[in-house]
Amino acid sequence: MSMKFSLLSKPPQELSQAEAISDAWLADALSERYLAYALSTIMGRSLPDVRDGLKPVHRRLLFAMRQLKLSPDRAFKKSARVVGDVMGKFHPHGDAAIYDAMVRLARDFTVRYPLVEGHGNFGNVDGDNAAAMRYTEARLTEVAQLLMEEIDDDTIDFRTTYDGEGEEPVVFPAAFPNLLANGSQGIAVGMATSIPPHNVDELCEALQYLIKNREARIENLLDKIAGPDFPTGGILVESPETLKDAYRSGKGSFRVRARWNVERLKNGTWQVAITEIPYQVQKSRLIERIAELLHARKLAFLGDIRDESANDVRVVLEPKSRNVDPDVLMESLFKQTELQVRVLLNLNVLDKDNVPRVMGMPEALKAFLHHRHEVLIRKTKHRLNNIAHRLEILLGYQIAFLNIDQMILLIQEENEPKAELIRTFQLTEGQSEAIMNMRLRSLQKLEEIKLKKEHEQLSAERDNLIDLLSNEKRRWQIIGEQLSQIRRKFGKSTEIGRRRTDIISSPNILAIPSEAMVEREPITVICSEKFWIRALRGYIDLDQEIKYKEGDGERFRFHAETTDKILLFATDGRFYTICGDKLPSGRGHGEPIRLIIDLANDDDIVAIFPHRSGEKLLVASNDGRGFIVSSNEVLAQTRAGKQVLGIDEDSKALACIPVTGDTVAVIGTNRKMLIFDVNDLPEMSRGKGVILQNYKSGDSMADLMVFKSQEGLSWLITSGCLHHEDNLATWRGKRAAAGKLLPSGLPLPIRSSCLD
């Protein structure tokens, strides 16, 4: 229902009597305000700028620390002082949010090249929080100084702060490629960003290549940039094709594994020592998770785990047996724990026009270069303006030295000497003001020589800068030299610049079956008539009495093991797969099977049995069609199951039986039976199959079975006696025939009364 409301065009305190109240539809008003909120979140909180790689809170934090003169060569100051300045001057939000941002910039296990140097407890890789801001201290790092270098040279724009009392930078000059070097994480309204950190030496090499080859392909850039370089190290397990696709589109994911090595002990025993864990994984939570899986018997190859970490990471894993292959042990842990994680790449950033969009790696690098080029041009123009102003003053000083006696007399006698100086000697306002402020010591001959020399030097610098503005090639050479300086300071030969994450381009990943990671134990699977399923530990007698809920009874019961995959065949023709170790325990009545698989309410279970690799199954529907399928082809990977037998609207799946003989017996509701060879049936992976028995209108299949022809068929007739039939020629025929009537006294279905 649409609703219309009267809205104030301004806050009540700002409304004048002449201003009317405007009417607007509620939906339109809500949309307008939500859009404003969304844009504020995207541009003001969550997404980094492609030029300096910072969000507003980080930019304000670093700028406030610069104003406090917290350079790397100065003393630390309390974090509370920094947070207070940021909150009071630039960022009117909670102090906790500001301090959290500051802590993140100071953690060397979170940020590849920290922007804040912390003094005190700033947390650790275990996941412990930092100490309160009143206990910790901070100052800027050299990397942060590079981001703000040249900020006083009119290289970037400033905007008014939230209270209108000061100014803050819109973006930093960013002499350091911070976006890709340190990465970024953020969730906005309807979009998110996830940028892993990279090695700055490789980034600078790629940037220098881009300067010389503007149309460089992604393959050329990846020759320089090997891939992400995480502060916690680890091993990146991805192929070059995966990296290329991710960096080209700006979206993808990378597998990162822990670094480990085998330590040989006495008597042929060994242990695994993990020395680096994946990026943003908490060590304490990782160990806790492995211990939980170990206690639950989900790690078949692991015997024990212990943490021997000090300042470095050292987690020791002991195998259950020295005969276990270390690669198999680690592969099982990679599959089940955070020793292997996926790090997302979503290069969603704000461009120079504040428009959010996903960029590829080449576009992001070019955006940084264009920003640096613009900074260089603005810096050059700013310096030219300063030189022009100084040359103007120096020219006024030269005029003063030539006419010093006359000027002194004029200043002594005139009521308005400044205006008279301008009129008499054709001076500018600035020159006149400078002459009026001259000290007597400046009148010595040596000072006159210094002024002439300074004039010559500034004139030469001005000519050089004018040439720089007209020569684009020179400008790009200067930017390339600046990148070379960064490489010398933070290159791979330095401790902070060395590559920490190794990359395996062709990983040798072992294919370990999931059952190998589960403790092998016998179970008895029980499914009731109302499809409540459970697994009792151990093999119990199939005739043993079991309690069910009131009004419920037994439907299926069989022996299996926790390592088995349990197959379920439903009337919709789908196969569903449940791992034996995932079945509800035998305590109580179990769980409804529809909570484990996505089985429709109007569908029924035809068969439940353990999967046996290579086994052949005969599946059929009640319209008399079917085929043979390998059990390996019916394994489903999701709760929704796998469609194998095609079903029409007016039919349903009727049977799924193992092919254990050479002959098939099919019986219809018309009590006609047809027997033919199993070899007459095709083996398929999915479909409706072929006609097994032909029926007239109104008839359908009642049952079927597979048996060995040499053993014949035995029926339990209505009198309770056993009737055996060796001569089955009466019912033998070709597949898809109508068949012959059964002897009187044989009940339906035949599988409940036939003994093969």
NUSE-730147 format. One record per residue (C-alpha): residue number from 1; x, y, z. Coordinates in pm, whole numbers. Each point is the difference from the previous one (the first is absolute). Layout:
// NUSE-730147
ATOM  mivex      xx      yy      zz
ATOM    NUM       X       Y       Z
...
END
This chain:
// NUSE-730147
ATOM  mivex      xx      yy      zz
ATOM      1       0       0       0
ATOM      2     143     338    -100
ATOM      3      15     266     271
ATOM      4      57     372     -29
ATOM      5     165     209     270
ATOM      6      74     367      54
ATOM      7     373      55      35
ATOM      8     196     300     122
ATOM      9     235     137    -266
ATOM     10     245     106     277
ATOM     11      55     -76     368
ATOM     12    -274     164     210
ATOM     13     238     250     159
ATOM     14     104     129    -346
ATOM     15    -352      40    -142
ATOM     16    -137     347     -52
ATOM     17    -369      80      11
ATOM     18      -5      48    -375
ATOM     19     139    -344     -75
ATOM     20    -267    -260     -64
ATOM     21      -5    -369      85
ATOM     22      46    -219    -309
ATOM     23    -199    -317     -69
ATOM     24     178    -318    -112
ATOM     25     -80    -368     -38
ATOM     26     148    -204     284
ATOM     27     165    -246    -240
ATOM     28     172     285    -185
ATOM     29     112     163     325
ATOM     30     141    -328     135
ATOM     31     177     -77    -328
ATOM     32     161     343      -9
ATOM     33     123     -21     357
ATOM     34     119    -360     -30
ATOM     35     193      89    -314
ATOM     36     167     286     185
ATOM     37      92    -238     282
ATOM     38     134    -260    -245
ATOM     39     215     256    -184
ATOM     40     132     131     330
ATOM     41      98    -352     107
ATOM     42     162     -82    -333
ATOM     43     197     321     -43
ATOM     44      56     101     361
ATOM     45      66    -324     185
ATOM     46      46    -329    -180
ATOM     47     179      29    -333
ATOM     48     362     118     -39
ATOM     49     114     261    -250
ATOM     50     192    -154    -291
ATOM     51     261     278      21
ATOM     52     121     -30     361
ATOM     53    -174    -324     101
ATOM     54    -148     155     314
ATOM     55    -346      34     146
ATOM     56     -99     335     158
ATOM     57      60    -119     358
ATOM     58     354    -113     -84
ATOM     59      75     321    -190
ATOM     60    -127     216     285
ATOM     61     193    -204     253
ATOM     62     332      39    -181
ATOM     63     -60     370     -71
ATOM     64     -75      67     368
ATOM     65     320    -180     101
ATOM     66     193     216    -245
ATOM     67    -146     313     156
ATOM     68     115    -135     338
ATOM     69     350     -30    -152
ATOM     70      18    -374      70
ATOM     71     269     -66    -259
ATOM     72     219    -315      27
ATOM     73     286     199     156
ATOM     74    -222     158     269
ATOM     75    -114    -144     332
ATOM     76    -316    -210      30
ATOM     77    -324     152     128
ATOM     78    -291    -166     175
ATOM     79    -249    -162    -234
ATOM     80    -281     166     195
ATOM     81     143     341     -96
ATOM     82       2     -97    -367
ATOM     83    -352    -146      11
ATOM     84    -127     313     176
ATOM     85     142     230    -267
ATOM     86    -140    -213    -281
ATOM     87    -346     -13     157
ATOM     88      -8     368      92
ATOM     89     136     146    -322
ATOM     90     -75    -239    -285
ATOM     91    -199    -316      75
ATOM     92    -313      50     215
ATOM     93     -53    -367      80
ATOM     94      69    -228     295
ATOM     95     347     -13     150
ATOM     96      -7    -382      -9
ATOM     97     -38      -4    -379
ATOM     98     288     247     -43
ATOM     99     227    -193     237
ATOM    100     -82    -330    -173
ATOM    101     103     155    -334
ATOM    102     321     126     157
ATOM    103      79    -340     151
ATOM    104     -46    -168    -337
ATOM    105     245     240    -167
ATOM    106     258     -85     267
ATOM    107     -22    -381     -14
ATOM    108     280    -149    -207
ATOM    109    -195    -328     -32
ATOM    110    -300     182    -150
ATOM    111     157     277    -211
ATOM    112     285     -91    -233
ATOM    113     167     341      39
ATOM    114    -125     153     329
ATOM    115     -96     368     -10
ATOM    116       7      42     379
ATOM    117     281    -104     233
ATOM    118    -151    -118     324
ATOM    119     160      -7     341
ATOM    120    -168    -232     248
ATOM    121    -249    -284     -37
ATOM    122    -169      22    -340
ATOM    123    -128    -360       0
ATOM    124     147    -312    -157
ATOM    125     -61    -269    -259
ATOM    126    -183    -210     262
ATOM    127    -292     241     -25
ATOM    128      61     186     328
ATOM    129    -123     359       2
ATOM    130     223     304      38
ATOM    131      34     171     336
ATOM    132    -218     303      72
ATOM    133     102     318    -180
ATOM    134     111     163     325
ATOM    135     279    -259      31
ATOM    136     137      -7    -355
ATOM    137     204     255    -197
ATOM    138      48      59    -371
ATOM    139     178     196    -270
ATOM    140      19      -5    -380
ATOM    141     216    -232    -208
ATOM    142     212      89    -303
ATOM    143    -267    -150    -226
ATOM    144    -263     234     146
ATOM    145     234     295     -54
ATOM    146      38     -99    -365
ATOM    147    -379       6     -37
ATOM    148     -14     359     131
ATOM    149     322     122    -161
ATOM    150     -47     322    -202
ATOM    151    -340      62     163
ATOM    152     101     365      67
ATOM    153      86      64    -365
ATOM    154    -359      44    -124
ATOM    155      10    -351    -146
ATOM    156    -350     -99     117
ATOM    157    -332     162      84
ATOM    158    -127      68     351
ATOM    159    -357      15     123
ATOM    160    -163     149     306
ATOM    161     -25    -224     303
ATOM    162    -336    -104     143
ATOM    163     -17     299     240
ATOM    164     121     258    -253
ATOM    165     295     104     217
ATOM    166     281    -166    -192
ATOM    167     101    -181    -316
ATOM    168      87    -360     -78
ATOM    169     156    -159    -312
ATOM    170    -231    -160    -254
ATOM    171     278    -241     -94
ATOM    172     371     -34      80
ATOM    173     274      62    -259
ATOM    174      95    -367      58
ATOM    175     357     -50    -111
ATOM    176     -48    -361     115
ATOM    177    -236    -244    -187
ATOM    178    -198     -69     316
ATOM    179    -320    -147    -148
ATOM    180     160    -317    -134
ATOM    181     295      -5     241
ATOM    182    -212     -11     316
ATOM    183    -336    -109    -144
ATOM    184    -337      87     148
ATOM    185    -317    -161     136
ATOM    186    -345     158      19
ATOM    187    -373     -63     -22
ATOM    188    -221     279    -131
ATOM    189    -370      10     -92
ATOM    190     -52    -248    -283
ATOM    191     372     -37     -71
ATOM    192     326     -99     164
ATOM    193     374      15     -56
ATOM    194     271    -255      72
ATOM    195     354      74    -115
ATOM    196     288    -221     122
ATOM    197     343     159      66
ATOM    198     285     -20    -252
ATOM    199     374      48      -4
ATOM    200      85     366     -61
ATOM    201     325     -81    -184
ATOM    202    -198    -202    -255
ATOM    203    -265     271     -24
ATOM    204     260     270     -68
ATOM    205     164    -218    -266
ATOM    206    -340     -45    -168
ATOM    207     -68     375      23
ATOM    208     334      79    -162
ATOM    209     -82    -246    -277
ATOM    210    -338     169     -49
ATOM    211     169     340     -34
ATOM    212     200    -132    -295
ATOM    213    -279    -220    -142
ATOM    214    -337     169      51
ATOM    215    -194    -279    -174
ATOM    216     166    -283     190
ATOM    217    -197    -325      18
ATOM    218     -90    -173     325
ATOM    219     249    -278     -85
ATOM    220     284     254      -8
ATOM    221     -99     143     337
ATOM    222     -22    -345     157
ATOM    223     363     -56    -103
ATOM    224      75     275     255
ATOM    225    -273     -63     260
ATOM    226      14    -363     109
ATOM    227    -321      23     207
ATOM    228    -114     107     347
ATOM    229     266      31     271
ATOM    230    -155     -42     343
ATOM    231     157     137     320
ATOM    232     -43    -342     166
ATOM    233     170    -182    -288
ATOM    234    -146    -335     -95
ATOM    235     -13    -167    -340
ATOM    236    -226     108    -285
ATOM    237    -132    -306    -185
ATOM    238    -133     122    -333
ATOM    239      77     -45    -367
ATOM    240     117     292    -221
ATOM    241    -328     -19    -191
ATOM    242    -201      57     319
ATOM    243     214     299      95
ATOM    244     -27     146    -349
ATOM    245    -380     -30     -11
ATOM    246     -37     154     347
ATOM    247     230     296     -67
ATOM    248    -150      66    -342
ATOM    249    -359      23     129
ATOM    250      74     128     350
ATOM    251    -194    -289     153
ATOM    252     112    -343     112
ATOM    253     136    -196     293
ATOM    254     330    -154     102
ATOM    255      74    -309     208
ATOM    256     253      67     275
ATOM    257     155    -280     205
ATOM    258     206      -9     317
ATOM    259     374     -50     -34
ATOM    260     118    -326     155
ATOM    261     296    -232      14
ATOM    262      65    -353     121
ATOM    263     231     -45     299
ATOM    264     156    -347      25
ATOM    265      27    -144     351
ATOM    266     167    -309     142
ATOM    267    -116    -358     -73
ATOM    268    -146     101    -335
ATOM    269    -268     225     148
ATOM    270     -74     348    -125
ATOM    271    -212     307      60
ATOM    272    -121     298    -205
ATOM    273      87     354     106
ATOM    274    -224     279    -135
ATOM    275     199     325     -11
ATOM    276    -238     230    -193
ATOM    277    -378       5      -7
ATOM    278    -232     148    -267
ATOM    279     -85     370      -7
ATOM    280    -258     124     256
ATOM    281     -30    -340     172
ATOM    282       9      16     379
ATOM    283     251    -253     129
ATOM    284    -186     -78     323
ATOM    285    -328     -60    -184
ATOM    286     180    -216    -257
ATOM    287     150    -224     269
ATOM    288    -332     -15     183
ATOM    289    -178    -111    -318
ATOM    290     258    -273     -71
ATOM    291     -30    -123     360
ATOM    292    -380     -17     -34
ATOM    293      27    -208    -318
ATOM    294     258    -222     165
ATOM    295    -227     -58     299
ATOM    296    -293     -75    -234
ATOM    297     215    -259    -184
ATOM    298     -25     190    -327
ATOM    299     378       3     -58
ATOM    300      98    -357     -71
ATOM    301     375      65     -43
ATOM    302      68     252     281
ATOM    303     104    -118     346
ATOM    304      58     326     190
ATOM    305      52     375     -37
ATOM    306     186     245     219
ATOM    307      91     368     -19
ATOM    308     370      76      51
ATOM    309     -19     358    -127
ATOM    310     196     284     159
ATOM    311      56     320    -200
ATOM    312     -22    -212    -313
ATOM    313    -258    -258    -106
ATOM    314      72    -364      74
ATOM    315    -285    -252      13
ATOM    316     106    -365      26
ATOM    317    -212    -285    -142
ATOM    318      64    -359      98
ATOM    319    -129    -280    -227
ATOM    320    -187    -302     130
ATOM    321     257    -226    -156
ATOM    322     345      52    -143
ATOM    323    -118    -193    -307
ATOM    324    -235     287     -97
ATOM    325     118     203    -296
ATOM    326      59     363     113
ATOM    327    -150     130    -325
ATOM    328    -316    -203      61
ATOM    329     -25     132     358
ATOM    330      34     362    -110
ATOM    331    -235     -41    -295
ATOM    332    -271    -129     233
ATOM    333      54     300     229
ATOM    334      -8     241    -293
ATOM    335    -342    -135     -98
ATOM    336    -153      22     348
ATOM    337     166     293     178
ATOM    338     113     359     -53
ATOM    339     351    -117     -76
ATOM    340    -125      71    -352
ATOM    341    -230     294     -70
ATOM    342    -126     191    -300
ATOM    343      93     367     -17
ATOM    344    -239     198    -218
ATOM    345      97     259    -259
ATOM    346    -266     262     -68
ATOM    347     176     313    -125
ATOM    348    -298     225      65
ATOM    349     128     355      57
ATOM    350     -91     367     -38
ATOM    351     153     158    -310
ATOM    352     118     362     -18
ATOM    353    -361     112     -61
ATOM    354    -119    -182     315
ATOM    355    -183    -260    -208
ATOM    356      13    -356     142
ATOM    357      92    -270    -250
ATOM    358     200    -320     -36
ATOM    359     336      47    -171
ATOM    360     243    -250    -139
ATOM    361     363       6     109
ATOM    362     124     202    -305
ATOM    363    -269     265      47
ATOM    364      76      38     372
ATOM    365     372      41     -71
ATOM    366     -68     257    -272
ATOM    367    -230     194     234
ATOM    368     287      25     251
ATOM    369     241     119    -270
ATOM    370    -243     263    -128
ATOM    371     -41     126     357
ATOM    372     375      26      44
ATOM    373      25     183    -333
ATOM    374    -264     249     108
ATOM    375     176      47     335
ATOM    376     328      74    -180
ATOM    377    -166     258    -227
ATOM    378    -171     174     292
ATOM    379     320      -1     204
ATOM    380     193     149    -292
ATOM    381    -256     276     -51
ATOM    382      -2      74     373
ATOM    383     378      30       2
ATOM    384     -10     226    -306
ATOM    385    -244     231     177
ATOM    386     227      13     305
ATOM    387     303      72    -218
ATOM    388    -187     275    -184
ATOM    389     -96     160     331
ATOM    390     358     -24     133
ATOM    391     148     142    -323
ATOM    392    -240     289      31
ATOM    393     125      69     352
ATOM    394     365     -32    -107
ATOM    395     -58     251    -280
ATOM    396    -141     240     257
ATOM    397     310     -50     220
ATOM    398     226      77    -297
ATOM    399    -188     323     -62
ATOM    400      36      79     369
ATOM    401     380     -50      -5
ATOM    402      30     235    -299
ATOM    403    -214     269     161
ATOM    404      56     -61     369
ATOM    405      71     362     105
ATOM    406    -301     141    -180
ATOM    407    -226    -275     142
ATOM    408     119      62     359
ATOM    409     -68     372     -37
ATOM    410    -343     -67    -149
ATOM    411     -92    -237     282
ATOM    412     109     260     258
ATOM    413    -195     291    -148
ATOM    414    -320    -147    -149
ATOM    415    -311     -75     203
ATOM    416     -85    -295    -227
ATOM    417     342    -127    -106
ATOM    418    -123    -330    -139
ATOM    419    -228     162    -257
ATOM    420     268     256     -85
ATOM    421     256    -279     -58
ATOM    422    -240    -169    -243
ATOM    423     -61     324    -190
ATOM    424     357     125     -10
ATOM    425     187    -322     -85
ATOM    426    -277    -188    -187
ATOM    427      -9    -280     262
ATOM    428    -264    -260      61
ATOM    429    -190     -41     325
ATOM    430     211    -298     100
ATOM    431     329     172     -84
ATOM    432     -94     308     196
ATOM    433    -101    -208     304
ATOM    434     329    -195     -14
ATOM    435     210     317     -19
ATOM    436    -185     152     293
ATOM    437      78    -313     206
ATOM    438     372     -11     -88
ATOM    439     247      -3     288
ATOM    440     300     232       6
ATOM    441     242    -296     -10
ATOM    442    -140     -86    -345
ATOM    443     157     315    -142
ATOM    444     355    -133      12
ATOM    445     175     -77    -326
ATOM    446      21    -374      72
ATOM    447    -378     -26      17
ATOM    448     -28     169    -339
ATOM    449     229    -265    -150
ATOM    450    -207    -277     159
ATOM    451    -320     144    -145
ATOM    452     149      11    -349
ATOM    453     117    -360      30
ATOM    454    -340    -110     127
ATOM    455    -167     177    -292
ATOM    456     220    -187    -246
ATOM    457     -70    -336     162
ATOM    458    -377      55      13
ATOM    459      -4     116    -360
ATOM    460     178    -318    -107
ATOM    461    -240    -213     208
ATOM    462    -297     183    -153
ATOM    463     123     -74    -353
ATOM    464      49    -365      95
ATOM    465    -352     -28     143
ATOM    466    -154     167    -304
ATOM    467     180    -253    -218
ATOM    468    -129    -279     228
ATOM    469    -360     112     -46
ATOM    470      41      -7    -375
ATOM    471     183    -334     -11
ATOM    472    -219    -299      93
ATOM    473     282    -247     -53
ATOM    474     209     175     269
ATOM    475    -292     -13     241
ATOM    476     -39    -375     -40
ATOM    477     377     -41      46
ATOM    478     -25     180     334
ATOM    479    -291    -224     108
ATOM    480     207    -304     -99
ATOM    481     293     129     209
ATOM    482    -233      45     298
ATOM    483    -111    -363     -37
ATOM    484     366    -107     -12
ATOM    485      59     180     331
ATOM    486    -290    -194     155
ATOM    487     149    -326    -131
ATOM    488     336      86     156
ATOM    489    -163      75     336
ATOM    490    -254    -284       6
ATOM    491     149    -244    -252
ATOM    492      24    -376      36
ATOM    493     352      33     137
ATOM    494    -138     174     311
ATOM    495    -162    -177     294
ATOM    496    -339     168     -44
ATOM    497       3     -38    -377
ATOM    498      95    -366     -41
ATOM    499    -274    -219    -149
ATOM    500    -167    -198     276
ATOM    501    -257    -205    -193
ATOM    502     126    -270    -236
ATOM    503    -207     -91    -304
ATOM    504     -42    -354    -129
ATOM    505    -111      31    -361
ATOM    506     -60    -373     -53
ATOM    507    -115    -137     335
ATOM    508      21    -375      60
ATOM    509    -327     -33     188
ATOM    510     -69    -352     119
ATOM    511    -348    -135     -65
ATOM    512     -92    -140     340
ATOM    513    -347    -157      24
ATOM    514    -215     153     269
ATOM    515     -44    -337     169
ATOM    516     374      -5      69
ATOM    517     -51     293     238
ATOM    518    -263    -181     207
ATOM    519      57    -262     267
ATOM    520    -126    -333    -137
ATOM    521    -269    -138     234
ATOM    522    -291    -242     -54
ATOM    523    -352     144      17
ATOM    524    -355    -123     -47
ATOM    525    -214     240    -205
ATOM    526    -370      10      85
ATOM    527    -268     192    -187
ATOM    528    -362      -4     117
ATOM    529    -321       3    -199
ATOM    530     -31     375      58
ATOM    531     361      44    -114
ATOM    532     174      70     330
ATOM    533     359    -114     -49
ATOM    534     274     -87     251
ATOM    535     320    -201      28
ATOM    536      63    -234     294
ATOM    537     363     -70      86
ATOM    538     110    -353     -80
ATOM    539    -179    -278    -183
ATOM    540    -323     -96     173
ATOM    541    -217    -296     -94
ATOM    542    -229      90    -290
ATOM    543    -283    -173     187
ATOM    544      66     174     331
ATOM    545    -293     202     130
ATOM    546      43     377     -37
ATOM    547    -218     270     152
ATOM    548    -166     253    -226
ATOM    549    -221     302      56
ATOM    550    -365     -73      58
ATOM    551    -174     -69    -328
ATOM    552     328     -69    -178
ATOM    553     175    -323     -96
ATOM    554     299    -145    -180
ATOM    555      50      50    -374
ATOM    556     370     -61     -69
ATOM    557     282    -154     206
ATOM    558     349     -99    -117
ATOM    559     364     -17     109
ATOM    560     255     254    -119
ATOM    561     311     189     116
ATOM    562      70     364      84
ATOM    563     222      25    -309
ATOM    564    -284    -110    -231
ATOM    565    -210     227    -216
ATOM    566    -368     -80      50
ATOM    567    -206      14    -321
ATOM    568    -372      85       4
ATOM    569    -219     -50    -305
ATOM    570    -330     190      -1
ATOM    571    -319     -18    -202
ATOM    572     102     319    -186
ATOM    573     280    -198    -169
ATOM    574     274     179     196
ATOM    575     288    -153     192
ATOM    576     106     170     321
ATOM    577     330     -57     183
ATOM    578      65      20     375
ATOM    579     339     -68     157
ATOM    580     -16    -275     260
ATOM    581     174     213     264
ATOM    582    -256     280     -54
ATOM    583    -303    -214      92
ATOM    584    -178      91     326
ATOM    585     111    -206     298
ATOM    586    -208    -290     130
ATOM    587    -103     189     313
ATOM    588    -367      81     -17
ATOM    589    -197     -51    -318
ATOM    590     243     172    -237
ATOM    591     -93     285    -235
ATOM    592    -246      40    -288
ATOM    593     181     -85    -319
ATOM    594    -136     315    -165
ATOM    595     220     208     231
ATOM    596     306    -169    -154
ATOM    597    -100      -9    -368
ATOM    598    -232     216    -209
ATOM    599    -272    -261     -51
ATOM    600    -341     134    -101
ATOM    601    -289     -67     237
ATOM    602    -197    -197    -261
ATOM    603     294    -229     -87
ATOM    604      79    -334     164
ATOM    605     319    -198      59
ATOM    606      31    -307    -222
ATOM    607     329    -141     128
ATOM    608     282      79     243
ATOM    609     329    -190     -12
ATOM    610     378      56      34
ATOM    611     193      93    -311
ATOM    612     233    -264    -139
ATOM    613     241     120    -267
ATOM    614     -55    -163    -341
ATOM    615    -333    -158      98
ATOM    616    -269     -13    -271
ATOM    617    -353     113      86
ATOM    618    -328     -61    -182
ATOM    619    -234     298      29
ATOM    620    -356      -1    -132
ATOM    621    -320     202       9
ATOM    622    -358    -126      34
ATOM    623     -70      70    -369
ATOM    624     221    -298     -85
ATOM    625     318     180    -105
ATOM    626     351     -38     145
ATOM    627     372     -52     -56
ATOM    628     323    -102     174
ATOM    629     221     268     155
ATOM    630     337     -18     173
ATOM    631      -8      91     369
ATOM    632     291     238     -62
ATOM    633    -224     203    -234
ATOM    634    -272      64     258
ATOM    635     205     167     275
ATOM    636    -141     345      72
ATOM    637     206     297     117
ATOM    638    -281     218     139
ATOM    639    -310     -27     216
ATOM    640    -212      33    -312
ATOM    641     115    -342    -121
ATOM    642      71    -118    -353
ATOM    643    -269     -69    -259
ATOM    644      67    -343    -153
ATOM    645    -333    -157    -100
ATOM    646    -224     219    -215
ATOM    647    -358      11     129
ATOM    648    -317     114    -178
ATOM    649    -272     194     179
ATOM    650    -225    -306      42
ATOM    651     276    -246      99
ATOM    652     249     -52     283
ATOM    653     314    -199      75
ATOM    654     -85    -346     127
ATOM    655     317    -203      55
ATOM    656     379      16      41
ATOM    657     161    -343      42
ATOM    658     358    -126     -38
ATOM    659      75    -206    -310
ATOM    660     115    -325     166
ATOM    661    -121    -251    -260
ATOM    662     -39     -58    -372
ATOM    663    -380      13     -31
ATOM    664    -268     262      60
ATOM    665    -358     -80     110
ATOM    666    -261     275     -45
ATOM    667    -362     -21     114
ATOM    668    -286     238     -69
ATOM    669    -315      86     193
ATOM    670    -178    -224    -254
ATOM    671     186    -297     163
ATOM    672     193     -72    -319
ATOM    673     371     -79      39
ATOM    674     276      36    -256
ATOM    675     350    -149      33
ATOM    676     293     103    -222
ATOM    677     381      28      11
ATOM    678     172     284     183
ATOM    679     216      54    -309
ATOM    680    -313     126    -182
ATOM    681       9     312     218
ATOM    682     224     297     -93
ATOM    683     241     162     246
ATOM    684     -58     375      22
ATOM    685      95     288     230
ATOM    686    -341     170     -12
ATOM    687    -325       1    -198
ATOM    688    -340    -173     -14
ATOM    689     147    -330    -112
ATOM    690    -163    -266    -220
ATOM    691    -330    -188      26
ATOM    692      31    -301     230
ATOM    693    -359    -132     -31
ATOM    694    -286     111    -217
ATOM    695    -332      88     171
ATOM    696    -347      81    -115
ATOM    697    -172     318     111
ATOM    698     -60       0     376
ATOM    699     273    -249      81
ATOM    700     347      75     135
ATOM    701     306    -169     144
ATOM    702     -48    -157     342
ATOM    703     351    -128      67
ATOM    704     318    -144    -149
ATOM    705     306    -193     112
ATOM    706     335    -133    -124
ATOM    707      95    -364      64
ATOM    708     220    -282    -126
ATOM    709    -188    -211    -258
ATOM    710     170    -326      99
ATOM    711    -137      31     354
ATOM    712    -357      65    -114
ATOM    713    -266     184     202
ATOM    714    -167     -94     326
ATOM    715    -334     141     115
ATOM    716    -154      10     343
ATOM    717    -362     -63     -90
ATOM    718    -305     105     201
ATOM    719     -26    -340     176
ATOM    720     344      63     152
ATOM    721     170    -271    -203
ATOM    722     307      55    -213
ATOM    723     -49     -51    -372
ATOM    724     313     -31    -218
ATOM    725       0      36    -377
ATOM    726     301    -108    -208
ATOM    727    -170       4    -339
ATOM    728     -55     366     -77
ATOM    729     -41     -41    -376
ATOM    730    -370      88      25
ATOM    731      81     358     100
ATOM    732     314      47    -203
ATOM    733     -23     240    -288
ATOM    734     151     305    -161
ATOM    735      36     322     191
ATOM    736    -306     229     -41
ATOM    737    -238    -298     -48
ATOM    738    -326     -32     197
ATOM    739      94    -319     190
ATOM    740    -216    -286     132
ATOM    741    -231     -31     298
ATOM    742     143    -117     332
ATOM    743    -116    -319     174
ATOM    744    -286      53     239
ATOM    745      88      61     364
ATOM    746     308     220     -63
ATOM    747     -34     330     189
ATOM    748     130     339    -119
ATOM    749     262     140      13
ATOM    750     220    -294     -93
ATOM    751     316     121     179
ATOM    752    -173     -55     335
ATOM    753     -93    -356     -94
ATOM    754     285    -115    -228
ATOM    755     310    -171     132
ATOM    756     284     -25    -249
END
